């Protein structure tokens, strides 16, 4: 059961074309991935569209093959109709051609032939299993190429519904990318239409790009005459004449010589491949192209060697903190910057000075007069990650609670901070000036900090001693304006505070705690840098590749070297590799990208390719002794299995009669048949069976298929037979007992049952079924013989309309026509 929200329209569907949007949903009952085609509402304006769609979906319910994506059902939702199919992993051929044209990927001729060689038999399979059914909407948008280089045809049930739209040839191509051959009347979605679509896909593959709206039908012949063949090396060569002729016949450029069905096109295509030995239509060619296609998708569209990020200029309020808080914040930031720089320098302790005559620190920046409009950040150099570590220490220390200590003492600038040649005299100020936040110079400190594995800080005793309170100043001493500026108090308050020894001791204890906290942060940052550096040094250089196949035991080659059989777990260097699996069939080539320290898994289904064929031998009359290549295999009818592909000699001999020799060609995975008349000593011991019925039915005896009613008569042994007539599409199954006379034909009469038809027309119409008038609409529960029928609607004002309907035993048929 699919959740109702799966039918809602997302902003970005999986794939869209003229038919509608595709989305992926999960079946709540089984957990299977499903693909939902939500048909465009404009297509549902024709009343017979839904009926034709449901009729075709019901008819092809039991048609399943690996070449086709299984259609599960047709659902109705508030927005219209949706076709629910199995989800197939892969890429639409239209997307592959589009990317190949945009990225200038060369689709070589061998890869194109591999796709055509899969598409033509797939369509021929549908034509053989349902002789009056065609796909009708074959296009690059409805073909899926799987990661295993296999072609899957999607949405094969919509052809009859699209035919009800009655679009002309140009509109079908422009809006739906549906190709049909030229006809005198309305376009017909028959076998020739499927072959025409195959020809257009072959033309697009040879050109290496998708066909545009103006390329068909007017310019198809011009494009084919100008087409060239591309080799695997990218060289353009003339397109072989045999292949050009085959595409022209598929495109129905000359209707007199065009292919009538995909079966005929398949036979001619195999002859083209046999005549030209230069064609290598193998999956390896397509897999190689797909690997280049995936690499092109992974590459960025435009490689950039440098980049820049533009940041808006900070607002004045954010750039400058309040004047009352700026002085102490600037002084504290400068102190922390000097301390962090001291940690990054040499381990020997530096002489400690008081700040009464300290030179101006270069770490302090004068407040800028005007902020720039924007800041441009260039690509960071290699030492940038290390430079961020001291800033973290500064931020951590800045967040600590600030108490008001007495007279100021701090560390003299060291390391990369060059002192000025002469001390700058301190000018008393009546009001504190705004000071920009201190920015630690990180050019030299960053380099030293990145290179150091373990940071050896200065002696903690010296640092604590430097922060001890200075001797108590007398009332006549000048006030330290630096201390006043740092702690935001005026000179008179500082002089009064300096007289309290208890307050000085509390300030000293606070300064010791602050220094210990900053030292702990510095030790932690140094250990973190050392750990990161060791991890970077010991980073893994190899990854793991796990390869599993079904069935196991397939030889694995990586970059041309044998690495055992599946299942395999291999250690490979980081980077791209080519994995080749060599089993019984065609080798599979897979490009993989191994990441250092990671594991990549590949699981592949490798169906066993049959290496032998079988032979069904029948004789007329039955009972002849059968010998194949000199080995007896019983009496006819008999099935001989495990025959090597090639020519074999079959000898049949009846009792007392002459031997009859036949030569038969065995193909791998195919069952061939031989039916030979043998001379009998006595009179005829076989007869014929003839079944006349308006629809095709299978004739079975004892569960074994004898033939179909399409044959005029079937040869059977004389005597009593119990046969079964079966048509699964119509839901008909009946058993007949017949006596076959020797040398004569036994006719079997068949009376088909009746189904139910409900017919309506707007506003009204007279109805004829198979040329017989049945009344005026509405007509309900009309009994009609099962099978195909032609229904004609006639109205004196709106004319005549014809509809085809197939009546089955499964459910009543409902047909509605708008005569306006």
Residue pairs with C-beta under 8 A, 6 or more apart in sequence:
1 27
1 28
1 29
2 25
2 26
2 27
2 28
2 34
2 36
2 75
2 84
3 25
3 28
4 77
6 23
6 25
6 36
7 36
7 38
7 75
7 77
7 78
7 79
7 82
8 79
9 21
9 38
9 79
10 23
13 21
13 22
13 23
14 21
14 22
14 23
14 24
14 35
15 21
15 22
15 92
15 95
15 141
16 22
17 94
17 141
17 176
17 177
18 40
18 141
18 175
18 176
18 177
19 37
19 39
19 40
19 43
19 137
19 155
19 158
19 162
19 176
20 37
20 38
20 39
20 40
20 43
21 37
21 38
22 35
22 36
22 37
22 38
23 35
23 36
23 38
24 33
24 34
24 35
24 36
24 87
25 33
25 34
25 35
25 36
26 32
26 33
26 34
27 33
27 34
32 86
32 87
33 86
33 87
34 72
34 84
34 85
34 86
34 87
35 69
35 84
35 85
35 86
35 87
35 88
35 154
36 75
36 82
36 83
36 84
36 85
37 82
37 83
37 85
37 155
38 77
38 79
38 80
38 81
38 82
39 80
39 81
39 82
39 83
40 80
41 79
41 80
43 49
43 161
43 162
43 165
44 50
44 80
44 81
46 164
46 165
46 166
47 816
47 817
47 818
48 164
48 803
48 815
48 816
48 817
49 161
49 164
49 165
50 74
50 81
50 161
51 814
51 815
51 816
52 160
52 161
52 163
52 164
53 74
53 81
53 83
53 157
53 158
53 160
53 161
54 74
55 160
55 805
55 806
55 813
56 133
56 157
56 158
56 159
56 160
56 161
57 71
57 73
57 74
57 83
57 157
58 808
58 810
59 130
59 133
59 729
59 806
60 71
60 130
60 133
60 156
60 157
62 728
63 126
63 129
63 130
64 70
65 122
65 125
66 150
66 152
67 118
67 121
67 122
67 125
67 151
67 152
67 153
68 122
68 126
68 152
68 153
68 154
68 156
69 85
69 86
69 88
69 144
69 152
69 153
69 154
69 155
69 156
70 85
70 86
71 83
71 84
71 85
71 155
71 156
71 157
72 84
72 85
72 86
73 84
74 81
74 82
74 83
74 84
74 157
75 81
75 82
75 83
75 84
76 82
83 155
83 157
83 158
85 154
85 155
88 144
88 146
88 152
88 154
89 146
89 147
90 144
90 145
90 146
90 147
90 152
91 144
91 145
92 140
92 141
92 142
92 143
92 144
92 145
93 115
93 140
93 141
93 143
93 144
93 145
93 151
93 201
94 139
94 140
94 141
94 143
94 210
96 145
96 293
97 107
97 140
97 204
97 205
97 208
97 209
97 210
98 209
98 210
99 105
99 293
99 296
99 297
100 106
100 107
100 208
100 209
100 293
101 208
101 209
101 210
103 296
105 208
105 289
105 292
105 293
105 296
106 208
106 230
106 234
107 205
107 208
107 230
107 289
108 230
108 231
108 232
108 234
108 285
108 289
109 206
109 229
109 230
109 231
109 279
110 232
110 279
110 280
110 281
110 282
110 285
110 286
111 205
111 285
111 286
111 288
111 289
112 202
112 205
112 206
112 208
113 273
113 279
113 280
113 281
113 285
114 149
114 281
114 282
114 283
114 285
114 286
115 145
115 151
115 201
115 205
115 286
116 198
116 201
116 202
116 205
116 269
116 281
117 269
117 273
117 281
118 150
118 151
119 143
119 151
119 153
119 198
119 201
120 198
120 262
120 265
120 266
120 269
121 262
121 266
122 151
122 153
123 135
123 138
123 153
123 194
123 195
123 198
123 262
124 261
124 262
124 263
124 265
124 266
126 133
126 134
126 135
126 156
126 194
126 262
127 133
127 134
127 191
127 194
127 261
127 262
127 263
128 263
131 696
132 788
134 159
134 189
134 190
134 191
134 193
134 194
135 153
135 156
135 159
135 194
135 197
136 158
136 159
136 160
136 162
136 163
136 178
136 189
136 193
136 194
137 155
137 158
137 159
137 162
137 176
137 178
137 189
137 197
138 153
138 179
138 194
138 197
138 198
138 201
139 177
139 178
139 179
139 197
139 200
139 201
140 177
140 201
140 204
140 210
141 177
142 153
142 154
142 155
143 151
143 152
143 153
143 154
143 201
144 151
144 152
144 153
144 154
145 151
145 152
145 286
145 290
146 152
147 290
148 588
148 604
148 605
149 283
149 286
149 287
149 290
159 189
160 189
162 172
162 176
162 178
162 189
163 187
163 188
163 189
166 186
167 175
167 176
167 187
168 187
169 180
169 182
169 187
169 217
170 217
172 178
172 179
172 180
172 187
173 179
173 213
173 216
173 217
174 213
178 197
179 193
179 196
179 197
179 199
179 200
179 216
179 217
180 187
180 188
180 189
180 193
180 196
181 192
181 193
181 196
181 252
181 255
181 258
182 217
182 252
182 255
187 193
191 260
191 261
191 262
192 252
192 258
192 259
192 260
192 261
194 262
195 250
195 252
195 258
195 259
195 260
195 261
195 262
195 265
196 250
196 251
196 252
196 258
198 250
198 262
198 265
199 247
199 248
199 249
199 250
199 251
199 252
200 211
200 216
200 220
200 251
202 246
202 247
202 250
203 211
203 220
203 223
203 224
203 227
203 247
203 251
204 210
204 211
206 227
206 229
206 239
206 243
206 247
207 223
207 227
208 230
211 223
215 223
220 251
220 253
221 248
221 251
221 253
224 244
224 247
224 248
224 251
224 253
227 239
227 244
228 236
228 237
228 238
228 239
229 236
229 237
229 238
229 239
229 240
229 243
230 236
230 237
231 237
232 285
232 288
240 272
240 276
240 278
240 279
242 272
242 275
242 276
243 272
243 276
246 265
246 268
246 269
246 272
248 254
249 257
249 258
249 259
249 265
249 268
250 258
250 259
250 265
251 258
252 258
252 259
259 265
259 268
272 279
273 279
273 281
282 586
283 586
283 588
284 586
284 587
284 589
287 588
287 589
287 590
288 589
291 589
291 591
294 591
295 591
306 378
306 379
307 379
308 376
308 377
308 378
309 376
309 377
310 374
310 375
310 376
311 374
311 375
311 376
311 377
312 374
313 371
313 372
313 373
313 374
313 375
314 371
316 371
319 368
319 371
320 326
320 367
320 434
320 436
321 329
321 437
323 431
323 432
323 434
324 432
324 488
325 488
326 432
326 434
326 435
327 432
327 433
327 435
327 485
327 486
327 487
327 488
328 402
328 486
328 487
328 488
329 398
329 435
329 437
330 364
330 435
330 436
330 437
330 438
331 408
331 435
331 482
331 485
331 486
332 398
332 402
332 486
333 394
333 398
333 437
333 438
334 361
334 363
334 364
334 438
335 410
335 411
336 393
336 394
336 397
336 398
336 438
336 440
336 518
337 361
337 363
337 394
337 438
337 439
337 440
337 441
338 361
338 363
338 410
338 411
338 412
338 413
338 414
338 417
339 411
339 515
339 518
339 522
340 390
340 393
340 394
340 440
340 445
340 518
340 522
341 363
341 390
341 413
341 414
341 415
341 416
341 417
341 440
341 441
341 445
342 350
342 411
342 414
342 415
342 457
342 458
343 455
343 457
343 458
343 519
343 522
343 526
344 390
344 415
344 445
344 448
344 449
344 452
344 455
345 414
345 415
345 416
345 445
345 448
347 456
347 457
347 458
348 458
349 458
349 459
349 462
350 411
350 412
350 414
350 458
350 462
351 412
352 411
352 412
352 462
352 463
352 465
352 466
353 412
354 409
354 470
355 408
355 409
355 410
355 480
355 482
356 480
356 482
357 423
358 410
358 412
358 413
358 423
359 412
359 413
359 419
359 420
359 422
359 423
359 424
360 420
360 424
361 413
361 417
362 413
362 417
362 418
362 441
363 413
363 417
363 438
363 439
363 440
363 441
364 435
364 436
364 438
365 436
365 438
365 439
366 436
367 433
367 434
367 435
367 436
368 436
383 446
383 447
383 450
386 446
386 449
386 450
386 529
387 442
387 446
387 449
389 449
389 525
389 528
389 529
390 440
390 442
390 445
390 446
390 449
390 525
391 440
391 442
392 521
392 525
393 518
393 521
393 522
393 525
394 440
396 517
396 521
397 514
397 517
397 518
397 521
400 514
400 517
403 506
403 507
403 510
404 487
404 489
404 497
404 507
405 469
405 487
405 504
405 506
405 507
405 508
405 510
405 511
406 469
406 470
406 483
406 497
406 498
406 503
406 504
406 507
407 469
407 470
407 473
407 480
407 483
407 498
407 504
408 480
408 482
408 483
408 486
409 466
409 467
409 468
409 469
409 470
409 511
410 466
410 467
411 463
411 466
412 419
413 419
415 444
415 445
415 448
416 441
416 443
416 444
416 445
417 441
426 481
426 482
427 481
428 479
428 481
428 491
429 481
429 485
432 485
432 488
449 455
449 526
449 529
450 529
452 526
452 529
453 530
453 533
454 526
454 530
455 522
455 523
455 525
455 526
455 529
457 519
457 522
457 523
460 515
460 516
460 519
463 515
463 519
464 512
464 515
467 508
467 511
467 512
467 515
468 508
469 504
469 505
469 507
469 508
472 498
472 499
472 501
472 504
473 495
473 498
475 495
479 491
479 492
479 494
479 495
480 494
481 491
483 494
484 490
484 491
484 494
487 494
489 497
497 503
498 504
539 596
539 597
540 596
540 597
541 573
541 574
541 596
542 571
542 572
542 573
542 574
542 594
542 596
542 597
543 571
543 572
543 573
543 574
543 594
543 595
543 596
543 597
543 598
543 599
543 600
544 569
544 570
544 571
544 572
544 594
544 598
544 599
544 600
545 558
545 568
545 569
545 570
545 571
545 572
545 577
545 579
545 592
545 594
545 599
545 600
545 601
545 602
546 567
546 568
546 569
546 570
546 599
546 600
546 601
546 602
547 556
547 566
547 567
547 568
547 569
547 570
547 579
547 581
547 601
547 602
547 604
548 566
548 567
548 601
548 602
548 603
548 604
549 566
549 567
549 581
549 583
549 603
549 604
549 605
549 606
550 603
550 604
550 605
550 606
551 606
551 608
552 565
552 566
552 567
553 565
553 566
554 565
554 566
554 581
554 582
554 583
554 606
555 562
555 564
555 565
555 581
555 582
555 583
556 562
556 563
556 564
556 565
556 566
556 568
556 570
556 579
556 580
556 581
557 563
557 579
557 580
557 581
557 582
558 570
558 572
558 577
558 578
558 579
558 580
559 577
559 578
560 578
560 580
563 570
566 581
572 594
573 594
574 594
574 595
574 596
575 593
575 594
576 591
576 592
576 593
576 594
577 591
577 592
577 593
577 594
578 589
578 590
578 591
578 592
579 589
579 590
579 591
579 592
579 602
580 587
580 588
580 589
580 590
581 587
581 588
581 590
581 604
581 606
583 606
584 608
584 609
584 611
585 606
585 607
585 608
585 609
588 604
588 606
590 602
590 604
592 600
592 602
593 600
594 600
609 668
609 669
610 668
610 669
611 645
611 668
612 641
612 642
612 643
612 644
612 645
612 666
612 668
613 643
613 644
613 645
613 666
613 667
613 668
613 669
613 670
613 671
613 672
614 639
614 640
614 641
614 642
614 643
614 666
614 670
614 671
614 672
615 628
615 639
615 640
615 643
615 648
615 650
615 664
615 666
615 671
615 672
615 673
615 674
616 637
616 638
616 639
616 640
616 671
616 672
616 673
616 674
617 626
617 628
617 633
617 636
617 637
617 638
617 639
617 640
617 650
617 652
617 673
617 674
618 636
618 637
618 673
618 674
618 675
618 676
619 626
619 636
619 637
619 652
619 654
619 675
619 676
619 677
619 678
620 675
620 676
620 677
620 678
620 686
620 715
621 654
621 678
621 680
621 684
621 685
621 686
621 717
621 718
622 635
622 636
622 637
622 686
622 717
623 635
623 636
623 654
623 655
624 635
624 636
624 652
624 653
624 654
624 657
624 660
624 676
624 678
625 632
625 634
625 635
625 636
625 652
625 653
625 654
626 632
626 633
626 634
626 635
626 636
626 638
626 640
626 650
626 651
626 652
627 633
627 650
627 651
627 652
627 653
628 640
628 643
628 648
628 649
628 650
628 651
629 648
629 649
630 649
633 640
636 652
639 671
643 666
644 666
645 666
645 667
645 668
646 665
646 666
647 663
647 664
647 665
647 666
648 663
648 664
648 665
648 666
649 661
649 662
649 663
650 661
650 662
650 663
650 664
650 674
650 676
651 659
651 660
651 661
651 662
652 659
652 660
652 662
652 676
652 678
653 659
653 660
653 678
654 678
654 679
654 680
654 681
655 681
656 680
656 681
657 678
657 679
657 680
657 681
658 678
658 679
660 676
660 677
660 678
660 679
662 674
662 676
664 672
664 674
665 672
666 672
675 715
683 742
683 743
684 718
684 742
684 743
685 717
685 718
685 742
686 715
686 716
686 717
686 718
686 740
686 742
686 743
687 715
687 716
687 717
687 718
687 740
687 741
687 742
687 743
687 744
687 745
687 746
688 713
688 714
688 715
688 716
688 740
688 744
688 745
688 746
689 699
689 706
689 713
689 714
689 715
689 716
689 721
689 723
689 738
689 740
689 745
689 746
689 748
690 712
690 713
690 714
690 745
690 746
690 747
690 748
691 697
691 699
691 709
691 725
691 747
691 748
691 750
692 709
692 747
692 748
692 749
692 750
693 709
693 725
693 750
693 752
694 752
694 787
695 709
695 727
695 730
695 752
695 786
695 787
695 788
696 708
696 709
696 710
696 727
697 708
697 709
697 725
697 726
697 727
697 732
697 750
698 705
698 707
698 708
698 725
698 726
698 727
699 705
699 706
699 707
699 708
699 709
699 714
699 723
699 724
699 725
700 706
700 723
700 724
700 726
701 721
701 722
701 723
701 724
702 722
706 714
706 716
706 723
707 714
709 725
713 745
716 740
717 740
718 740
718 741
718 742
718 743
719 739
719 740
720 737
720 738
720 739
720 740
721 737
721 738
721 739
721 740
722 735
722 736
722 737
722 738
723 735
723 736
723 737
723 738
723 748
724 733
724 734
724 735
724 736
725 732
725 733
725 734
725 735
725 736
725 750
726 732
726 733
727 733
729 806
729 808
730 786
730 787
730 806
730 807
730 808
730 809
731 786
731 808
731 809
731 810
732 752
732 753
732 786
732 809
734 750
736 748
736 750
738 746
738 748
739 746
740 746
752 785
752 786
752 787
753 785
753 786
753 809
754 783
754 784
754 785
754 786
754 807
755 783
755 784
755 785
755 786
755 807
755 808
755 809
755 812
755 813
756 781
756 782
756 783
756 784
756 807
756 812
756 813
757 769
757 779
757 782
757 783
757 784
757 805
757 807
757 812
757 813
757 814
757 815
758 778
758 779
758 780
758 781
758 782
758 812
758 813
758 814
758 815
759 767
759 777
759 778
759 779
759 782
759 791
759 815
759 816
760 777
760 778
760 779
760 815
760 816
760 817
761 767
761 777
761 778
761 793
761 795
761 816
761 817
761 818
761 819
762 816
762 817
762 818
762 819
762 820
763 795
763 819
763 820
764 776
764 777
764 795
764 819
765 776
765 777
765 793
765 794
765 795
765 798
765 801
765 817
765 819
766 773
766 775
766 776
766 793
766 794
766 795
767 773
767 774
767 775
767 776
767 777
767 779
767 791
767 792
767 793
768 774
768 791
768 792
768 794
769 784
769 789
769 790
769 791
769 792
770 789
770 790
771 790
774 782
777 793
781 812
784 807
785 807
786 807
786 808
786 809
787 806
787 807
788 804
788 805
788 806
788 807
789 804
789 805
789 806
789 807
790 802
790 803
790 804
791 802
791 803
791 804
791 805
791 815
792 800
792 801
792 802
792 803
793 800
793 801
793 802
793 803
793 817
793 819
794 800
795 819
798 819
798 820
799 819
801 817
801 819
803 815
803 817
805 813
805 815
806 813
807 813
